[in-house]
Amino acid sequence: MQITVNSSVLKELDYIVELRRTHGAPNPMDSVDALIGFVLASVADGSRRPGSWERGMLEQMGLIADCDEHYTYRARYGNEVEE
């Protein structure tokens, strides 16, 4: 998968990584790729885990579908049924 990021947004993401390197932060993001990976994993976790801190982020961005499936905890990623 390839992700295209607006140059202004990339500049800000680089700055976040730079600040983290200079001043430290709880999550060790040493590159923009690592930062984007962390953010996307948080989005995925918020999608499958109602009540998580990540869910609040998705709700604020309007990314939660208005259906029962999106309000049910799922142990696995994706649209897989537990066996």
N, C-alpha and C positions, 0 to 999 in steps of 0.2 A: 504494500500500500504506500502511496506517496501522498503527502499532505502539502498543500500550498498555503503558505502563511504570508499575509500582507507584510510588506517591508517595514512598516511602522510598528506592527505587532511584533515582528521578529526582533526589532531593535529593543523593544521593551522586555521581551523574554531574555535577550542577551543581558540586559541590565539586571534583571532579577538574578540570573546566574552569577553575574559579576559581584553583586552585593552579597550573595551567599558565600562566595569564595573569600571575599574581603572580611566579612563580619560574622560568618557562620550562620547556621540555621538548623532547625531540627531535622529537616530532610536533606540528605546530601545530593543536591542536584548539581552535577559538575558540567552539564551540557544542556543546551536547549532540547536536544533529543530526549534526554532523561526527564527533563521537566515536562515536556509534552506527554511522554509515556505515563508519568505519574498522574497528570491531570486526566488523561483519557481512562486510566484504570479507576480513578475516583468516580468518574461519570458512570462507568459500567457498574461499579459497586453500588452507587446510589440508585441505579435503575432496578437492581434486583433485591435491595435490602431496605424496605420501608423502615423508617425510624433511625436510620444511620445519619451521621453528620453529612455524608455525601448526598443523601436524599434531599436535604434542605437546599443544597446548592442547585440541584436539578429543578426543584419546585420553583425557586426564584427565577430560573432561566426559562420556565414554561416548558420543560422537557418531559413531564410526566403525562402519559396518555390517560384519558378519562375512561378507564376500563378496570374491571376487577383484577385482571392479570397483572397490572402494574402496581397494584396495592397488596400483592401477595409475595411473601418472602420466597426466593428461589436460591437453593444452595449452589446451583451451577449457572454458568453464563449461557446466554442464548435461550432459544425456545425449545429446550429439551425437557421432556417429562421424566420425573424421578422414577427409577425402577426399584 
